[in-house]
Amino acid sequence: IAAKAVALGIASTDAFAERQRRTVANARALAAGLIEGGIDVLTGGTDVHLVLVDLTSTGLDGQTGEDRLDQVGITVNRNAIPFDERPPMNPSGLRIGTPALTTRGFQPEDMGEIASIISAALGPDFEAARQSLVAHSQVLMDKYPLYPGLG
């Protein structure tokens, strides 16, 4: 019961509400950037903390998309899409969440850069672009470290 009381106390603060607003704003900006980069975003955007991507038009499956993004320092989850013909363990979509980005301090204006990395990693020239995508991702991680002041 005490844990629930603490959680509800935190959730009732203005700081928590602002973080949730920023998390959704980041997701919306990321979805817009992905669409601009030629990636199919289900429902044309989002109203929540995550973006669901349909990889069907790229020719990639969810496992390959997840692996490519992992190689450039971006963690996502493979995810089924509506009416997915692929098996559940290797579906046709990706789920990209923004809570971790928001926790690190990323702002909606940073989402365009992240979307461009994701779009390139899911594109046909991934192998040629991989090292530059890793470097770009590292610049962003350095700008918003997990533990500021600890290196």
N, CA, C and O atoms as a GROMACS GRO file, in nm:
protein
  604
    1ILE      N    1   0.083  -0.119   0.000
    1ILE     CA    2   0.000   0.000   0.000
    1ILE      C    3   0.087   0.125   0.000
    1ILE      O    4   0.055   0.224  -0.065
    2ALA      N    5   0.198   0.119   0.074
    2ALA     CA    6   0.287   0.236   0.081
    2ALA      C    7   0.343   0.270  -0.056
    2ALA      O    8   0.354   0.387  -0.092
    3ALA      N    9   0.380   0.167  -0.132
    3ALA     CA   10   0.435   0.192  -0.266
    3ALA      C   11   0.333   0.260  -0.356
    3ALA      O   12   0.367   0.349  -0.433
    4LYS      N   13   0.208   0.217  -0.347
    4LYS     CA   14   0.102   0.281  -0.427
    4LYS      C   15   0.085   0.426  -0.387
    4LYS      O   16   0.065   0.513  -0.472
    5ALA      N   17   0.092   0.452  -0.258
    5ALA     CA   18   0.078   0.590  -0.210
    5ALA      C   19   0.191   0.677  -0.263
    5ALA      O   20   0.168   0.791  -0.304
    6VAL      N   21   0.313   0.624  -0.262
    6VAL     CA   22   0.427   0.700  -0.313
    6VAL      C   23   0.410   0.724  -0.463
    6VAL      O   24   0.430   0.836  -0.510
    7ALA      N   25   0.373   0.619  -0.538
    7ALA     CA   26   0.354   0.634  -0.683
    7ALA      C   27   0.246   0.736  -0.715
    7ALA      O   28   0.264   0.819  -0.804
    8LEU      N   29   0.136   0.731  -0.644
    8LEU     CA   30   0.029   0.828  -0.668
    8LEU      C   31   0.072   0.968  -0.628
    8LEU      O   32   0.032   1.066  -0.692
    9GLY      N   33   0.153   0.979  -0.524
    9GLY     CA   34   0.205   1.109  -0.485
    9GLY      C   35   0.293   1.170  -0.593
    9GLY      O   36   0.282   1.288  -0.624
   10ILE      N   37   0.379   1.087  -0.652
   10ILE     CA   38   0.465   1.134  -0.761
   10ILE      C   39   0.380   1.172  -0.882
   10ILE      O   40   0.402   1.277  -0.944
   11ALA      N   41   0.284   1.088  -0.916
   11ALA     CA   42   0.200   1.112  -1.034
   11ALA      C   43   0.114   1.237  -1.020
   11ALA      O   44   0.066   1.290  -1.121
   12SER      N   45   0.094   1.284  -0.900
   12SER     CA   46   0.011   1.404  -0.880
   12SER      C   47   0.089   1.534  -0.889
   12SER      O   48   0.031   1.642  -0.874
   13THR      N   49   0.220   1.527  -0.913
   13THR     CA   50   0.301   1.649  -0.916
   13THR      C   51   0.297   1.714  -1.054
   13THR      O   52   0.273   1.648  -1.156
   14ASP      N   53   0.322   1.843  -1.056
   14ASP     CA   54   0.330   1.917  -1.183
   14ASP      C   55   0.448   1.868  -1.266
   14ASP      O   56   0.440   1.863  -1.389
   15ALA      N   57   0.559   1.834  -1.200
   15ALA     CA   58   0.678   1.786  -1.272
   15ALA      C   59   0.647   1.657  -1.347
   15ALA      O   60   0.690   1.640  -1.461
   16PHE      N   61   0.574   1.568  -1.285
   16PHE     CA   62   0.536   1.442  -1.350
   16PHE      C   63   0.445   1.470  -1.470
   16PHE      O   64   0.465   1.413  -1.578
   17ALA      N   65   0.348   1.555  -1.452
   17ALA     CA   66   0.256   1.589  -1.561
   17ALA      C   67   0.332   1.651  -1.678
   17ALA      O   68   0.304   1.620  -1.794
   18GLU      N   69   0.427   1.738  -1.649
   18GLU     CA   70   0.506   1.801  -1.755
   18GLU      C   71   0.590   1.698  -1.828
   18GLU      O   72   0.602   1.703  -1.951
   19ARG      N   73   0.649   1.605  -1.755
   19ARG     CA   74   0.729   1.501  -1.819
   19ARG      C   75   0.642   1.417  -1.912
   19ARG      O   76   0.684   1.382  -2.022
   20GLN      N   77   0.522   1.385  -1.871
   20GLN     CA   78   0.432   1.307  -1.956
   20GLN      C   79   0.392   1.386  -2.080
   20GLN      O   80   0.383   1.328  -2.189
   21ARG      N   81   0.369   1.515  -2.066
   21ARG     CA   82   0.338   1.600  -2.183
   21ARG      C   83   0.456   1.599  -2.281
   21ARG      O   84   0.437   1.589  -2.402
   22ARG      N   85   0.578   1.611  -2.226
   22ARG     CA   86   0.698   1.611  -2.311
   22ARG      C   87   0.719   1.475  -2.378
   22ARG      O   88   0.763   1.469  -2.493
   23THR      N   89   0.689   1.368  -2.308
   23THR     CA   90   0.701   1.234  -2.364
   23THR      C   91   0.610   1.218  -2.486
   23THR      O   92   0.653   1.166  -2.589
   24VAL      N   93   0.486   1.262  -2.475
   24VAL     CA   94   0.392   1.254  -2.587
   24VAL      C   95   0.433   1.349  -2.699
   24VAL      O   96   0.423   1.315  -2.816
   25ALA      N   97   0.479   1.469  -2.663
   25ALA     CA   98   0.526   1.564  -2.766
   25ALA      C   99   0.645   1.506  -2.841
   25ALA      O  100   0.654   1.522  -2.963
   26ASN      N  101   0.734   1.438  -2.770
   26ASN     CA  102   0.848   1.373  -2.836
   26ASN      C  103   0.801   1.264  -2.931
   26ASN      O  104   0.852   1.252  -3.042
   27ALA      N  105   0.704   1.184  -2.889
   27ALA     CA  106   0.652   1.078  -2.974
   27ALA      C  107   0.587   1.135  -3.100
   27ALA      O  108   0.606   1.083  -3.210
   28ARG      N  109   0.511   1.242  -3.084
   28ARG     CA  110   0.448   1.305  -3.201
   28ARG      C  111   0.552   1.361  -3.297
   28ARG      O  112   0.540   1.346  -3.419
   29ALA      N  113   0.655   1.425  -3.243
   29ALA     CA  114   0.760   1.481  -3.328
   29ALA      C  115   0.839   1.369  -3.396
   29ALA      O  116   0.876   1.382  -3.512
   30LEU      N  117   0.865   1.261  -3.325
   30LEU     CA  118   0.935   1.147  -3.384
   30LEU      C  119   0.852   1.087  -3.497
   30LEU      O  120   0.906   1.058  -3.604
   31ALA      N  121   0.723   1.068  -3.474
   31ALA     CA  122   0.636   1.014  -3.579
   31ALA      C  123   0.638   1.102  -3.703
   31ALA      O  124   0.648   1.052  -3.815
   32ALA      N  125   0.630   1.233  -3.684
   32ALA     CA  126   0.632   1.326  -3.798
   32ALA      C  127   0.764   1.316  -3.872
   32ALA      O  128   0.766   1.317  -3.996
   33GLY      N  129   0.874   1.306  -3.800
   33GLY     CA  130   1.005   1.294  -3.864
   33GLY      C  131   1.020   1.163  -3.940
   33GLY      O  132   1.080   1.161  -4.048
   34LEU      N  133   0.968   1.055  -3.885
   34LEU     CA  134   0.974   0.926  -3.955
   34LEU      C  135   0.893   0.930  -4.083
   34LEU      O  136   0.937   0.882  -4.187
   35ILE      N  137   0.775   0.988  -4.076
   35ILE     CA  138   0.691   1.000  -4.196
   35ILE      C  139   0.764   1.083  -4.301
   35ILE      O  140   0.764   1.048  -4.419
   36GLU      N  141   0.825   1.192  -4.257
   36GLU     CA  142   0.902   1.276  -4.350
   36GLU      C  143   1.017   1.199  -4.412
   36GLU      O  144   1.054   1.224  -4.527
   37GLY      N  145   1.074   1.104  -4.337
   37GLY     CA  146   1.184   1.022  -4.386
   37GLY      C  147   1.140   0.902  -4.468
   37GLY      O  148   1.222   0.818  -4.505
   38GLY      N  149   1.010   0.892  -4.496
   38GLY     CA  150   0.960   0.785  -4.581
   38GLY      C  151   0.923   0.657  -4.508
   38GLY      O  152   0.902   0.553  -4.572
   39ILE      N  153   0.915   0.661  -4.377
   39ILE     CA  154   0.879   0.543  -4.298
   39ILE      C  155   0.728   0.544  -4.273
   39ILE      O  156   0.670   0.648  -4.241
   40ASP      N  157   0.666   0.427  -4.288
   40ASP     CA  158   0.521   0.416  -4.266
   40ASP      C  159   0.492   0.408  -4.116
   40ASP      O  160   0.532   0.313  -4.049
   41VAL      N  161   0.424   0.508  -4.065
   41VAL     CA  162   0.383   0.512  -3.925
   41VAL      C  163   0.234   0.479  -3.921
   41VAL      O  164   0.152   0.546  -3.985
   42LEU      N  165   0.200   0.375  -3.845
   42LEU     CA  166   0.059   0.338  -3.835
   42LEU      C  167  -0.022   0.451  -3.775
   42LEU      O  168   0.024   0.521  -3.685
   43THR      N  169  -0.138   0.470  -3.824
   43THR     CA  170  -0.235   0.574  -3.788
   43THR      C  171  -0.187   0.714  -3.823
   43THR      O  172  -0.253   0.812  -3.787
   44GLY      N  173  -0.075   0.726  -3.893
   44GLY     CA  174  -0.028   0.857  -3.936
   44GLY      C  175   0.027   0.944  -3.825
   44GLY      O  176   0.045   1.064  -3.845
   45GLY      N  177   0.054   0.888  -3.710
   45GLY     CA  178   0.108   0.964  -3.597
   45GLY      C  179   0.079   0.891  -3.468
   45GLY      O  180   0.063   0.769  -3.467
   46THR      N  181   0.074   0.965  -3.358
   46THR     CA  182   0.047   0.902  -3.229
   46THR      C  183  -0.014   1.002  -3.132
   46THR      O  184   0.005   1.123  -3.144
   47ASP      N  185  -0.086   0.949  -3.036
   47ASP     CA  186  -0.141   1.028  -2.926
   47ASP      C  187  -0.085   0.980  -2.792
   47ASP      O  188  -0.127   1.028  -2.687
   48VAL      N  189   0.008   0.887  -2.797
   48VAL     CA  190   0.062   0.826  -2.676
   48VAL      C  191   0.215   0.832  -2.678
   48VAL      O  192   0.274   0.905  -2.758
   49HIS      N  193   0.278   0.758  -2.590
   49HIS     CA  194   0.422   0.764  -2.570
   49HIS      C  195   0.503   0.681  -2.669
   49HIS      O  196   0.625   0.676  -2.658
   50LEU      N  197   0.439   0.616  -2.763
   50LEU     CA  198   0.513   0.532  -2.856
   50LEU      C  199   0.463   0.550  -2.998
   50LEU      O  200   0.354   0.601  -3.024
   51VAL      N  201   0.548   0.504  -3.090
   51VAL     CA  202   0.520   0.511  -3.234
   51VAL      C  203   0.527   0.368  -3.287
   51VAL      O  204   0.622   0.296  -3.258
   52LEU      N  205   0.428   0.327  -3.364
   52LEU     CA  206   0.428   0.194  -3.425
   52LEU      C  207   0.456   0.209  -3.574
   52LEU      O  208   0.384   0.278  -3.645
   53VAL      N  209   0.562   0.143  -3.618
   53VAL     CA  210   0.610   0.153  -3.756
   53VAL      C  211   0.578   0.025  -3.831
   53VAL      O  212   0.597  -0.085  -3.779
   54ASP      N  213   0.530   0.039  -3.953
   54ASP     CA  214   0.504  -0.073  -4.043
   54ASP      C  215   0.620  -0.083  -4.141
   54ASP      O  216   0.642   0.007  -4.222
   55LEU      N  217   0.695  -0.193  -4.133
   55LEU     CA  218   0.813  -0.210  -4.217
   55LEU      C  219   0.783  -0.278  -4.351
   55LEU      O  220   0.875  -0.298  -4.431
   56THR      N  221   0.660  -0.312  -4.377
   56THR     CA  222   0.625  -0.389  -4.496
   56THR      C  223   0.683  -0.327  -4.623
   56THR      O  224   0.738  -0.399  -4.707
   57SER      N  225   0.671  -0.198  -4.639
   57SER     CA  226   0.717  -0.133  -4.763
   57SER      C  227   0.869  -0.130  -4.775
   57SER      O  228   0.921  -0.108  -4.885
   58THR      N  229   0.941  -0.150  -4.666
   58THR     CA  230   1.088  -0.150  -4.671
   58THR      C  231   1.144  -0.285  -4.713
   58THR      O  232   1.260  -0.295  -4.752
   59GLY      N  233   1.061  -0.390  -4.704
   59GLY     CA  234   1.110  -0.524  -4.732
   59GLY      C  235   1.180  -0.587  -4.613
   59GLY      O  236   1.229  -0.700  -4.623
   60LEU      N  237   1.186  -0.516  -4.502
   60LEU     CA  238   1.249  -0.568  -4.381
   60LEU      C  239   1.144  -0.632  -4.291
   60LEU      O  240   1.026  -0.598  -4.297
   61ASP      N  241   1.190  -0.725  -4.208
   61ASP     CA  242   1.103  -0.777  -4.103
   61ASP      C  243   1.141  -0.709  -3.972
   61ASP      O  244   1.241  -0.638  -3.965
   62GLY      N  245   1.060  -0.730  -3.870
   62GLY     CA  246   1.083  -0.663  -3.742
   62GLY      C  247   1.216  -0.698  -3.679
   62GLY      O  248   1.281  -0.611  -3.620
   63GLN      N  249   1.258  -0.824  -3.690
   63GLN     CA  250   1.386  -0.864  -3.632
   63GLN      C  251   1.501  -0.791  -3.698
   63GLN      O  252   1.591  -0.742  -3.630
   64THR      N  253   1.500  -0.783  -3.830
   64THR     CA  254   1.607  -0.714  -3.902
   64THR      C  255   1.608  -0.566  -3.868
   64THR      O  256   1.714  -0.508  -3.846
   65GLY      N  257   1.490  -0.505  -3.865
   65GLY     CA  258   1.482  -0.363  -3.827
   65GLY      C  259   1.534  -0.339  -3.687
   65GLY      O  260   1.610  -0.245  -3.665
   66GLU      N  261   1.494  -0.424  -3.594
   66GLU     CA  262   1.541  -0.412  -3.455
   66GLU      C  263   1.693  -0.428  -3.448
   66GLU      O  264   1.760  -0.351  -3.379
   67ASP      N  265   1.747  -0.526  -3.520
   67ASP     CA  266   1.891  -0.550  -3.520
   67ASP      C  267   1.968  -0.433  -3.581
   67ASP      O  268   2.071  -0.391  -3.527
   68ARG      N  269   1.920  -0.380  -3.691
   68ARG     CA  270   1.988  -0.265  -3.754
   68ARG      C  271   1.993  -0.146  -3.659
   68ARG      O  272   2.097  -0.082  -3.644
   69LEU      N  273   1.881  -0.117  -3.596
   69LEU     CA  274   1.878  -0.002  -3.505
   69LEU      C  275   1.966  -0.027  -3.383
   69LEU      O  276   2.030   0.066  -3.333
   70ASP      N  277   1.969  -0.149  -3.335
   70ASP     CA  278   2.057  -0.182  -3.223
   70ASP      C  279   2.204  -0.157  -3.261
   70ASP      O  280   2.282  -0.110  -3.179
   71GLN      N  281   2.240  -0.188  -3.384
   71GLN     CA  282   2.377  -0.168  -3.430
   71GLN      C  283   2.418  -0.021  -3.430
   71GLN      O  284   2.537   0.010  -3.422
   72VAL      N  285   2.322   0.069  -3.439
   72VAL     CA  286   2.355   0.212  -3.439
   72VAL      C  287   2.321   0.278  -3.305
   72VAL      O  288   2.323   0.401  -3.294
   73GLY      N  289   2.290   0.197  -3.204
   73GLY     CA  290   2.270   0.250  -3.069
   73GLY      C  291   2.128   0.292  -3.036
   73GLY      O  292   2.107   0.368  -2.941
   74ILE      N  293   2.030   0.243  -3.111
   74ILE     CA  294   1.890   0.277  -3.085
   74ILE      C  295   1.815   0.148  -3.050
   74ILE      O  296   1.814   0.053  -3.128
   75THR      N  297   1.754   0.147  -2.933
   75THR     CA  298   1.682   0.029  -2.887
   75THR      C  299   1.533   0.044  -2.916
   75THR      O  300   1.469   0.140  -2.874
   76VAL      N  301   1.479  -0.053  -2.989
   76VAL     CA  302   1.336  -0.058  -3.020
   76VAL      C  303   1.290  -0.202  -2.998
   76VAL      O  304   1.370  -0.289  -2.965
   77ASN      N  305   1.162  -0.226  -3.016
   77ASN     CA  306   1.108  -0.361  -3.006
   77ASN      C  307   1.037  -0.397  -3.134
   77ASN      O  308   0.963  -0.315  -3.190
   78ARG      N  309   1.059  -0.519  -3.181
   78ARG     CA  310   0.978  -0.565  -3.294
   78ARG      C  311   0.836  -0.584  -3.243
   78ARG      O  312   0.815  -0.621  -3.127
   79ASN      N  313   0.740  -0.559  -3.328
   79ASN     CA  314   0.601  -0.560  -3.284
   79ASN      C  315   0.510  -0.596  -3.401
   79ASN      O  316   0.534  -0.554  -3.514
   80ALA      N  317   0.409  -0.673  -3.373
   80ALA     CA  318   0.310  -0.705  -3.477
   80ALA      C  319   0.231  -0.580  -3.514
   80ALA      O  320   0.212  -0.490  -3.432
   81ILE      N  321   0.187  -0.578  -3.637
   81ILE     CA  322   0.100  -0.471  -3.685
   81ILE      C  323  -0.038  -0.531  -3.713
   81ILE      O  324  -0.049  -0.653  -3.722
   82PRO      N  325  -0.141  -0.451  -3.726
   82PRO     CA  326  -0.273  -0.506  -3.756
   82PRO      C  327  -0.271  -0.591  -3.884
   82PRO      O  328  -0.214  -0.551  -3.986
   83PHE      N  329  -0.333  -0.707  -3.877
   83PHE     CA  330  -0.344  -0.800  -3.989
   83PHE      C  331  -0.207  -0.849  -4.037
   83PHE      O  332  -0.190  -0.881  -4.155
   84ASP      N  333  -0.112  -0.856  -3.947
   84ASP     CA  334   0.025  -0.899  -3.979
   84ASP      C  335   0.025  -1.044  -4.027
   84ASP      O  336  -0.032  -1.132  -3.963
   85GLU      N  337   0.088  -1.067  -4.140
   85GLU     CA  338   0.098  -1.202  -4.194
   85GLU      C  339   0.224  -1.273  -4.147
   85GLU      O  340   0.239  -1.393  -4.169
   86ARG      N  341   0.313  -1.200  -4.083
   86ARG     CA  342   0.437  -1.260  -4.034
   86ARG      C  343   0.413  -1.323  -3.897
   86ARG      O  344   0.316  -1.288  -3.829
   87PRO      N  345   0.500  -1.416  -3.856
   87PRO     CA  346   0.483  -1.481  -3.726
   87PRO      C  347   0.509  -1.384  -3.610
   87PRO      O  348   0.582  -1.286  -3.626
   88PRO      N  349   0.448  -1.409  -3.495
   88PRO     CA  350   0.462  -1.318  -3.380
   88PRO      C  351   0.606  -1.292  -3.336
   88PRO      O  352   0.637  -1.184  -3.288
   89MET      N  353   0.694  -1.391  -3.351
   89MET     CA  354   0.832  -1.370  -3.308
   89MET      C  355   0.915  -1.293  -3.410
   89MET      O  356   1.026  -1.250  -3.379
   90ASN      N  357   0.863  -1.275  -3.528
   90ASN     CA  358   0.932  -1.198  -3.631
   90ASN      C  359   0.829  -1.120  -3.713
   90ASN      O  360   0.808  -1.148  -3.831
   91PRO      N  361   0.765  -1.024  -3.649
   91PRO     CA  362   0.655  -0.951  -3.713
   91PRO      C  363   0.702  -0.847  -3.814
   91PRO      O  364   0.821  -0.838  -3.844
   92SER      N  365   0.608  -0.770  -3.863
   92SER     CA  366   0.635  -0.670  -3.967
   92SER      C  367   0.650  -0.529  -3.915
   92SER      O  368   0.661  -0.435  -3.993
   93GLY      N  369   0.651  -0.512  -3.785
   93GLY     CA  370   0.655  -0.376  -3.731
   93GLY      C  371   0.759  -0.356  -3.624
   93GLY      O  372   0.824  -0.450  -3.577
   94LEU      N  373   0.772  -0.229  -3.586
   94LEU     CA  374   0.859  -0.188  -3.476
   94LEU      C  375   0.780  -0.096  -3.385
   94LEU      O  376   0.697  -0.017  -3.430
   95ARG      N  377   0.807  -0.108  -3.257
   95ARG     CA  378   0.750  -0.017  -3.158
   95ARG      C  379   0.864   0.067  -3.104
   95ARG      O  380   0.964   0.014  -3.054
   96ILE      N  381   0.849   0.198  -3.114
   96ILE     CA  382   0.953   0.292  -3.070
   96ILE      C  383   0.894   0.379  -2.961
   96ILE      O  384   0.800   0.456  -2.985
   97GLY      N  385   0.948   0.369  -2.842
   97GLY     CA  386   0.899   0.447  -2.729
   97GLY      C  387   0.985   0.569  -2.703
   97GLY      O  388   1.104   0.571  -2.735
   98THR      N  389   0.923   0.671  -2.644
   98THR     CA  390   0.997   0.794  -2.614
   98THR      C  391   1.019   0.822  -2.466
   98THR      O  392   1.085   0.921  -2.435
   99PRO      N  393   0.970   0.741  -2.371
   99PRO     CA  394   0.996   0.773  -2.230
   99PRO      C  395   1.145   0.779  -2.195
   99PRO      O  396   1.188   0.868  -2.122
  100ALA      N  397   1.225   0.685  -2.247
  100ALA     CA  398   1.368   0.687  -2.215
  100ALA      C  399   1.436   0.811  -2.274
  100ALA      O  400   1.523   0.871  -2.210
  101LEU      N  401   1.397   0.849  -2.395
  101LEU     CA  402   1.453   0.971  -2.455
  101LEU      C  403   1.418   1.093  -2.371
  101LEU      O  404   1.502   1.180  -2.349
  102THR      N  405   1.295   1.099  -2.326
  102THR     CA  406   1.250   1.211  -2.245
  102THR      C  407   1.325   1.215  -2.112
  102THR      O  408   1.363   1.322  -2.066
  103THR      N  409   1.346   1.099  -2.052
  103THR     CA  410   1.420   1.091  -1.926
  103THR      C  411   1.561   1.145  -1.943
  103THR      O  412   1.614   1.210  -1.853
  104ARG      N  413   1.623   1.119  -2.058
  104ARG     CA  414   1.759   1.168  -2.085
  104ARG      C  415   1.762   1.318  -2.110
  104ARG      O  416   1.868   1.379  -2.102
  105GLY      N  417   1.648   1.378  -2.140
  105GLY     CA  418   1.644   1.522  -2.164
  105GLY      C  419   1.616   1.562  -2.307
  105GLY      O  420   1.613   1.681  -2.338
  106PHE      N  421   1.596   1.465  -2.396
  106PHE     CA  422   1.566   1.498  -2.534
  106PHE      C  423   1.437   1.579  -2.542
  106PHE      O  424   1.344   1.558  -2.464
  107GLN      N  425   1.434   1.670  -2.638
  107GLN     CA  426   1.320   1.759  -2.659
  107GLN      C  427   1.259   1.729  -2.796
  107GLN      O  428   1.322   1.664  -2.879
  108PRO      N  429   1.136   1.775  -2.821
  108PRO     CA  430   1.074   1.750  -2.951
  108PRO      C  431   1.161   1.795  -3.069
  108PRO      O  432   1.160   1.732  -3.174
  109GLU      N  433   1.234   1.903  -3.052
  109GLU     CA  434   1.319   1.950  -3.163
  109GLU      C  435   1.435   1.855  -3.194
  109GLU      O  436   1.496   1.867  -3.300
  110ASP      N  437   1.467   1.762  -3.104
  110ASP     CA  438   1.572   1.663  -3.129
  110ASP      C  439   1.520   1.542  -3.206
  110ASP      O  440   1.599   1.466  -3.261
  111MET      N  441   1.391   1.525  -3.211
  111MET     CA  442   1.333   1.404  -3.269
  111MET      C  443   1.357   1.392  -3.419
  111MET      O  444   1.361   1.281  -3.472
  112GLY      N  445   1.372   1.504  -3.488
  112GLY     CA  446   1.402   1.499  -3.631
  112GLY      C  447   1.534   1.430  -3.658
  112GLY      O  448   1.546   1.352  -3.753
  113GLU      N  449   1.635   1.458  -3.575
  113GLU     CA  450   1.764   1.391  -3.591
  113GLU      C  451   1.753   1.242  -3.566
  113GLU      O  452   1.809   1.161  -3.641
  114ILE      N  453   1.681   1.206  -3.462
  114ILE     CA  454   1.663   1.064  -3.432
  114ILE      C  455   1.587   0.996  -3.544
  114ILE      O  456   1.621   0.885  -3.585
  115ALA      N  457   1.484   1.061  -3.594
  115ALA     CA  458   1.406   1.005  -3.705
  115ALA      C  459   1.493   0.986  -3.828
  115ALA      O  460   1.476   0.888  -3.900
  116SER      N  461   1.584   1.078  -3.854
  116SER     CA  462   1.670   1.064  -3.973
  116SER      C  463   1.765   0.945  -3.957
  116SER      O  464   1.793   0.875  -4.054
  117ILE      N  465   1.814   0.922  -3.836
  117ILE     CA  466   1.900   0.805  -3.812
  117ILE      C  467   1.819   0.677  -3.833
  117ILE      O  468   1.865   0.585  -3.900
  118ILE      N  469   1.700   0.673  -3.776
  118ILE     CA  470   1.615   0.554  -3.789
  118ILE      C  471   1.580   0.530  -3.936
  118ILE      O  472   1.590   0.417  -3.984
  119SER      N  473   1.541   0.634  -4.006
  119SER     CA  474   1.504   0.621  -4.148
  119SER      C  475   1.620   0.567  -4.230
  119SER      O  476   1.601   0.480  -4.315
  120ALA      N  477   1.739   0.619  -4.206
  120ALA     CA  478   1.857   0.572  -4.280
  120ALA      C  479   1.892   0.428  -4.244
  120ALA      O  480   1.929   0.350  -4.331
  121ALA      N  481   1.880   0.394  -4.116
  121ALA     CA  482   1.911   0.258  -4.074
  121ALA      C  483   1.815   0.156  -4.133
  121ALA      O  484   1.852   0.040  -4.154
  122LEU      N  485   1.693   0.197  -4.159
  122LEU     CA  486   1.594   0.107  -4.218
  122LEU      C  487   1.592   0.114  -4.370
  122LEU      O  488   1.513   0.046  -4.435
  123GLY      N  489   1.680   0.195  -4.427
  123GLY     CA  490   1.685   0.214  -4.571
  123GLY      C  491   1.775   0.116  -4.642
  123GLY      O  492   1.845   0.036  -4.578
  124PRO      N  493   1.775   0.122  -4.775
  124PRO     CA  494   1.852   0.026  -4.856
  124PRO      C  495   2.003   0.045  -4.848
  124PRO      O  496   2.078  -0.046  -4.882
  125ASP      N  497   2.050   0.162  -4.805
  125ASP     CA  498   2.193   0.189  -4.800
  125ASP      C  499   2.251   0.176  -4.659
  125ASP      O  500   2.350   0.242  -4.627
  126PHE      N  501   2.189   0.093  -4.577
  126PHE     CA  502   2.231   0.082  -4.437
  126PHE      C  503   2.378   0.048  -4.422
  126PHE      O  504   2.449   0.114  -4.345
  127GLU      N  505   2.426  -0.052  -4.493
  127GLU     CA  506   2.565  -0.096  -4.474
  127GLU      C  507   2.663   0.018  -4.503
  127GLU      O  508   2.759   0.036  -4.429
  128ALA      N  509   2.638   0.093  -4.608
  128ALA     CA  510   2.728   0.204  -4.643
  128ALA      C  511   2.720   0.316  -4.541
  128ALA      O  512   2.818   0.387  -4.519
  129ALA      N  513   2.604   0.334  -4.480
  129ALA     CA  514   2.583   0.446  -4.387
  129ALA      C  515   2.607   0.409  -4.241
  129ALA      O  516   2.607   0.498  -4.156
  130ARG      N  517   2.627   0.282  -4.211
  130ARG     CA  518   2.630   0.237  -4.072
  130ARG      C  519   2.724   0.316  -3.983
  130ARG      O  520   2.683   0.363  -3.877
  131GLN      N  521   2.848   0.334  -4.022
  131GLN     CA  522   2.944   0.402  -3.935
  131GLN      C  523   2.905   0.547  -3.909
  131GLN      O  524   2.921   0.596  -3.797
  132SER      N  525   2.855   0.616  -4.010
  132SER     CA  526   2.814   0.755  -3.988
  132SER      C  527   2.690   0.761  -3.898
  132SER      O  528   2.674   0.855  -3.821
  133LEU      N  529   2.603   0.662  -3.908
  133LEU     CA  530   2.485   0.657  -3.821
  133LEU      C  531   2.525   0.630  -3.676
  133LEU      O  532   2.468   0.689  -3.584
  134VAL      N  533   2.623   0.542  -3.656
  134VAL     CA  534   2.675   0.516  -3.521
  134VAL      C  535   2.732   0.645  -3.464
  134VAL      O  536   2.707   0.679  -3.348
  135ALA      N  537   2.811   0.716  -3.544
  135ALA     CA  538   2.872   0.841  -3.497
  135ALA      C  539   2.766   0.946  -3.463
  135ALA      O  540   2.776   1.013  -3.361
  136HIS      N  541   2.666   0.959  -3.547
  136HIS     CA  542   2.558   1.056  -3.524
  136HIS      C  543   2.482   1.021  -3.396
  136HIS      O  544   2.450   1.108  -3.315
  137SER      N  545   2.452   0.893  -3.380
  137SER     CA  546   2.384   0.847  -3.259
  137SER      C  547   2.467   0.876  -3.135
  137SER      O  548   2.414   0.918  -3.032
  138GLN      N  549   2.598   0.855  -3.144
  138GLN     CA  550   2.686   0.880  -3.030
  138GLN      C  551   2.690   1.028  -2.994
  138GLN      O  552   2.696   1.062  -2.875
  139VAL      N  553   2.688   1.115  -3.093
  139VAL     CA  554   2.685   1.259  -3.066
  139VAL      C  555   2.561   1.294  -2.984
  139VAL      O  556   2.568   1.371  -2.888
  140LEU      N  557   2.447   1.238  -3.022
  140LEU     CA  558   2.324   1.264  -2.948
  140LEU      C  559   2.329   1.206  -2.807
  140LEU      O  560   2.283   1.270  -2.712
  141MET      N  561   2.385   1.087  -2.792
  141MET     CA  562   2.396   1.028  -2.659
  141MET      C  563   2.490   1.109  -2.570
  141MET      O  564   2.466   1.122  -2.450
  142ASP      N  565   2.596   1.162  -2.630
  142ASP     CA  566   2.688   1.247  -2.553
  142ASP      C  567   2.621   1.378  -2.512
  142ASP      O  568   2.648   1.431  -2.404
  143LYS      N  569   2.535   1.430  -2.597
  143LYS     CA  570   2.464   1.554  -2.568
  143LYS      C  571   2.366   1.536  -2.451
  143LYS      O  572   2.346   1.627  -2.372
  144TYR      N  573   2.308   1.416  -2.442
  144TYR     CA  574   2.211   1.385  -2.336
  144TYR      C  575   2.253   1.257  -2.264
  144TYR      O  576   2.192   1.152  -2.285
  145PRO      N  577   2.356   1.264  -2.180
  145PRO     CA  578   2.405   1.142  -2.113
  145PRO      C  579   2.302   1.085  -2.015
  145PRO      O  580   2.218   1.157  -1.961
  146LEU      N  581   2.312   0.955  -1.994
  146LEU     CA  582   2.224   0.889  -1.897
  146LEU      C  583   2.244   0.945  -1.757
  146LEU      O  584   2.147   0.970  -1.684
  147TYR      N  585   2.368   0.964  -1.721
  147TYR     CA  586   2.401   1.013  -1.587
  147TYR      C  587   2.490   1.137  -1.601
  147TYR      O  588   2.612   1.125  -1.599
  148PRO      N  589   2.429   1.255  -1.616
  148PRO     CA  590   2.508   1.377  -1.633
  148PRO      C  591   2.611   1.392  -1.521
  148PRO      O  592   2.582   1.371  -1.403
  149GLY      N  593   2.731   1.429  -1.561
  149GLY     CA  594   2.838   1.450  -1.465
  149GLY      C  595   2.918   1.325  -1.433
  149GLY      O  596   3.020   1.333  -1.365
  150LEU      N  597   2.873   1.210  -1.480
  150LEU     CA  598   2.944   1.086  -1.450
  150LEU      C  599   3.016   1.030  -1.572
  150LEU      O  600   3.070   0.919  -1.566
  151GLY      N  601   3.017   1.104  -1.681
  151GLY     CA  602   3.088   1.059  -1.800
  151GLY      C  603   3.008   0.976  -1.893
  151GLY      O  604   3.059   0.933  -1.997
   0.00000   0.00000   0.00000
